[in-house]
Amino acid sequence: MNTKRAKLSLLLIALLSLLGTTIAHATSYTFQSENDVTLRDSAGNSVPFVETVAFGSFSGSFTPSSFNTANWSANWLTGENSEGGVDGNAWAAGFTLNESSSIGAGAQLYLWVTYDNPTTNQLETLLMTNPEWISVVSSSTDFSSHDYAFDAGTSAIVGTLDVIGGLAHLASASPIPEPATYAALFGAGALGFVLRRRRKIG
């Protein structure tokens, strides 16, 4: 086990230890996977240790997509003691919720990775979820935990994920224009062409 991977494992162990000893009544959510999926950047290059990994949810009726990446941060919700990291094919992330947390029962959970690519000087991201990653009612009397990992139901919303092939690729964090935007641009261009043609004819 290399130094970074050991750091990642110790991070998760320390997190779980902290949760179990300092929080009398809460619910922990932990994502952990090793030797299943390897993280790559958008060009397919190996990615070094990444500490900007979060496990959480989005507020209200906000639905994350490649069209609204600029609004993700403003709508992101997570719990206390939020930690995470990825080193090659070793993944770990977690947080805790109590009865006063902003993430309520029944919320869809997501695993969000961001990476400032030094090769391209661009921010890249990977957002994944699973229909089974759902928050539950936080306990007001004791401590409980929920563990998650990659499986056949895990998919990427932005970026790509191939659980069977064991690869995950980051993608540009820049929002992709919605189809309506392209239609508006095309319409403006077509109108300009018609007006120029009329001037020439006139």
C-alpha positions in Angstrom: 0.0 0.0 0.0 1.6 3.3 -1.0 1.7 6.4 1.2 -1.3 8.1 -0.4 -3.5 5.0 -0.3 -2.5 4.5 3.3 -3.5 8.1 4.0 -6.8 7.5 2.3 -7.5 4.4 4.5 -6.4 6.2 7.6 -8.7 9.1 6.7 -11.7 6.8 6.5 -10.8 5.0 9.7 -10.3 8.2 11.6 -13.6 9.5 10.3 -15.5 6.5 11.4 -13.7 6.5 14.8 -14.6 10.1 15.3 -18.2 9.5 14.4 -18.5 6.6 16.7 -17.0 8.3 19.7 -18.1 11.9 19.6 -21.7 11.7 18.2 -24.1 10.0 20.5 -27.0 10.0 18.0 -26.5 10.3 14.3 -26.4 8.4 11.0 -23.2 8.0 9.1 -23.0 7.5 5.3 -19.8 6.0 4.0 -18.6 5.3 0.5 -15.6 3.0 0.1 -14.2 1.0 -2.8 -10.8 -0.4 -3.6 -9.5 -2.2 -6.6 -12.8 -1.9 -8.4 -12.7 1.4 -10.4 -9.7 3.5 -11.5 -10.1 7.2 -11.9 -8.8 8.9 -15.1 -8.9 12.5 -16.4 -10.9 13.5 -19.5 -8.0 12.5 -21.8 -7.6 9.1 -20.2 -4.5 9.9 -18.2 -3.9 8.6 -14.7 -5.0 11.0 -11.9 -2.9 11.4 -8.8 -4.4 11.6 -5.3 -7.5 13.7 -5.3 -8.8 15.1 -2.0 -11.8 17.0 -3.4 -14.3 14.2 -3.2 -17.7 14.7 -1.5 -20.6 12.5 -0.7 -23.9 14.3 -0.3 -27.1 15.6 -2.0 -28.6 18.6 -3.7 -31.1 21.0 -2.3 -34.9 21.0 -3.0 -35.9 20.1 -6.5 -32.5 20.9 -8.1 -31.5 18.1 -10.5 -27.8 18.2 -11.5 -26.9 17.8 -15.2 -24.2 18.7 -17.6 -26.3 21.9 -18.4 -26.1 23.4 -14.9 -22.7 22.5 -13.5 -22.2 26.1 -12.6 -25.0 25.9 -10.1 -23.9 22.7 -8.3 -22.0 24.3 -5.5 -24.8 26.6 -4.6 -27.2 23.7 -4.3 -24.8 21.1 -2.7 -25.7 19.7 0.7 -23.6 17.5 2.9 -23.4 16.6 6.6 -20.9 17.0 9.4 -17.4 15.6 9.3 -17.5 15.4 5.5 -14.2 13.9 4.2 -13.2 12.1 1.0 -10.4 11.2 -1.4 -9.5 9.1 -4.4 -6.1 7.5 -5.1 -6.1 5.5 -8.3 -8.6 2.8 -7.6 -9.0 3.5 -3.9 -12.1 5.6 -3.0 -13.4 6.8 0.3 -15.9 9.5 1.3 -18.3 10.0 4.2 -20.4 12.3 6.3 -22.9 12.2 9.2 -26.4 13.4 9.6 -28.4 14.1 12.7 -32.0 15.1 13.2 -31.3 18.8 12.5 -29.3 18.2 9.3 -30.2 19.9 6.0 -30.4 16.6 4.1 -33.8 15.0 4.9 -35.0 11.4 4.7 -35.5 10.2 1.1 -32.9 12.5 -0.5 -30.9 11.1 -3.5 -27.2 10.9 -2.6 -24.3 11.6 -5.0 -20.6 11.1 -5.1 -18.9 14.2 -6.5 -15.3 14.4 -7.6 -13.6 17.6 -8.7 -10.0 17.8 -10.1 -8.0 20.9 -11.2 -6.2 19.3 -14.1 -2.6 20.8 -14.2 -2.1 19.5 -17.8 -5.0 21.4 -19.3 -5.4 24.0 -16.5 -9.1 23.2 -16.5 -11.5 22.1 -13.8 -12.8 18.6 -14.4 -15.6 16.8 -12.6 -17.3 13.4 -12.1 -20.7 13.1 -10.6 -22.2 9.7 -9.9 -25.3 8.3 -8.2 -27.3 5.1 -7.7 -31.0 4.6 -7.2 -30.2 2.8 -4.0 -28.2 5.7 -2.5 -31.1 7.2 -0.5 -30.8 9.0 2.9 -32.9 7.7 5.8 -34.4 9.2 8.9 -31.5 10.2 11.2 -31.7 8.5 14.6 -32.4 10.7 17.6 -31.4 8.0 20.1 -28.4 6.1 18.8 -25.7 5.8 16.2 -26.3 3.9 12.9 -24.3 3.6 9.7 -24.9 3.0 6.0 -22.2 1.8 3.6 -22.0 2.2 -0.2 -19.8 1.1 -3.0 -19.8 0.8 -6.8 -22.2 -1.7 -8.3 -24.2 -2.3 -11.5 -26.7 0.4 -10.5 -24.1 3.1 -10.2 -24.0 5.6 -13.1 -22.4 8.9 -14.0 -24.4 12.1 -14.6 -21.3 14.0 -15.8 -18.2 12.1 -16.8 -18.3 8.4 -17.5 -18.3 5.3 -15.4 -17.8 1.7 -16.5 -18.1 -0.5 -13.4 -17.6 -3.7 -15.3 -14.5 -2.3 -17.1 -13.3 -0.7 -13.9 -12.8 2.8 -15.3 -14.2 6.2 -14.4 -13.4 9.3 -16.5 -13.7 13.0 -15.4 -15.2 15.5 -17.8 -14.9 19.3 -18.2 -16.8 21.1 -15.5 -17.9 23.8 -17.9 -21.7 23.8 -18.5 -22.8 22.4 -21.9 -25.3 24.8 -23.6 -28.8 23.4 -23.6 -30.5 22.5 -27.0 -32.6 25.6 -26.7 -29.5 27.7 -26.6 -28.2 26.2 -29.8 -31.6 26.7 -31.4 -31.6 30.4 -30.4 -28.1 30.9 -31.8 -29.0 29.1 -35.0 -32.2 31.3 -35.3 -30.2 34.5 -34.8 -27.7 33.4 -37.4 -30.4 32.5 -39.9 -32.2 35.8 -39.4 -28.9 37.7 -39.9 -28.4 35.8 -43.2 -31.9 36.6 -44.4 -31.5 40.3 -43.6 -28.1 40.5 -45.3 -29.6 38.8 -48.4 -32.5 41.2 -48.5 -30.1 44.2 -48.4 -28.1 42.8 -51.3 -31.3 42.2 -53.3 -32.6 45.7 -52.5 
